[in-house]
Amino acid sequence: MNLKKEIDKKLLAALRVQDPHGLESAINRYSPYVAGAIRKVLGGFGTQEDLEELASDVFVALWQSAG
């Protein structure tokens, strides 16, 4: 198994047990991807604050659904 997949598996395992470090790691690892996806969906509309709030909502939902 490659290193990225192994890291992802460990991250998911940490999230499942509601490990706050797992959430922090997920935010650090995936924020750029989440922000990029949100930018594409917004299509130039919205502010940086909107983008950050939506990204935060994504990670809150991840946290809530993982446990």
Backbone torsions as a table, in degrees:
resi	resn	phi	psi	omega
1	MET	NA	141.8	-177.9
2	ASN	-79.6	164.4	-173.6
3	LEU	-61.8	-42.0	-179.1
4	LYS	-61.2	-43.1	179.5
5	LYS	-66.2	-37.5	178.6
6	GLU	-64.9	-42.7	177.2
7	ILE	-62.4	-43.3	179.2
8	ASP	-61.7	-41.3	178.4
9	LYS	-62.1	-41.8	179.3
10	LYS	-67.3	-38.6	177.1
11	LEU	-62.0	-45.9	179.6
12	LEU	-63.6	-40.0	178.2
13	ALA	-62.6	-40.9	178.7
14	ALA	-66.1	-39.8	178.9
15	LEU	-66.1	-38.0	-179.0
16	ARG	-61.3	-30.4	179.0
17	VAL	-99.1	15.6	176.7
18	GLN	57.7	39.5	176.2
19	ASP	-77.7	116.3	-179.5
20	PRO	-58.6	-29.8	177.9
21	HIS	-67.8	-31.3	176.2
22	GLY	-65.4	-41.4	177.5
23	LEU	-64.9	-44.9	178.7
24	GLU	-59.6	-42.5	178.4
25	SER	-64.0	-41.2	179.3
26	ALA	-63.5	-42.2	178.6
27	ILE	-62.3	-47.1	-179.7
28	ASN	-62.9	-38.5	-175.3
29	ARG	-78.2	-40.0	-169.4
30	TYR	-108.6	-5.2	179.7
31	SER	-54.0	-45.3	179.8
32	PRO	-60.7	-37.6	-179.8
33	TYR	-70.1	-43.6	179.0
34	VAL	-62.8	-46.2	179.7
35	ALA	-61.5	-41.2	178.4
36	GLY	-63.0	-42.0	178.6
37	ALA	-65.3	-41.5	179.5
38	ILE	-65.2	-41.4	177.7
39	ARG	-58.0	-42.9	179.7
40	LYS	-63.8	-42.3	-179.6
41	VAL	-66.2	-42.3	-179.6
42	LEU	-69.7	-25.2	176.9
43	GLY	57.8	37.5	178.4
44	GLY	92.2	-7.0	176.9
45	PHE	-89.2	156.2	178.2
46	GLY	89.0	163.5	-178.7
47	THR	-101.9	173.3	174.6
48	GLN	-60.4	-36.4	177.8
49	GLU	-63.0	-40.4	176.9
50	ASP	-61.3	-45.3	179.5
51	LEU	-59.3	-47.2	-178.9
52	GLU	-64.6	-39.0	179.5
53	GLU	-66.4	-42.8	178.4
54	LEU	-64.9	-41.1	177.7
55	ALA	-62.4	-41.7	176.8
56	SER	-60.2	-42.3	178.6
57	ASP	-60.5	-37.6	178.1
58	VAL	-61.6	-45.7	-178.1
59	PHE	-73.1	-31.5	172.9
60	VAL	-63.5	-44.7	178.9
61	ALA	-63.1	-40.7	176.6
62	LEU	-58.6	-47.8	-178.6
63	TRP	-60.3	-45.9	-176.9
64	GLN	-68.3	-36.3	-177.4
65	SER	-84.2	-19.4	-175.6
66	ALA	-77.4	-26.9	-173.6
67	GLY	-84.6	NA	NA
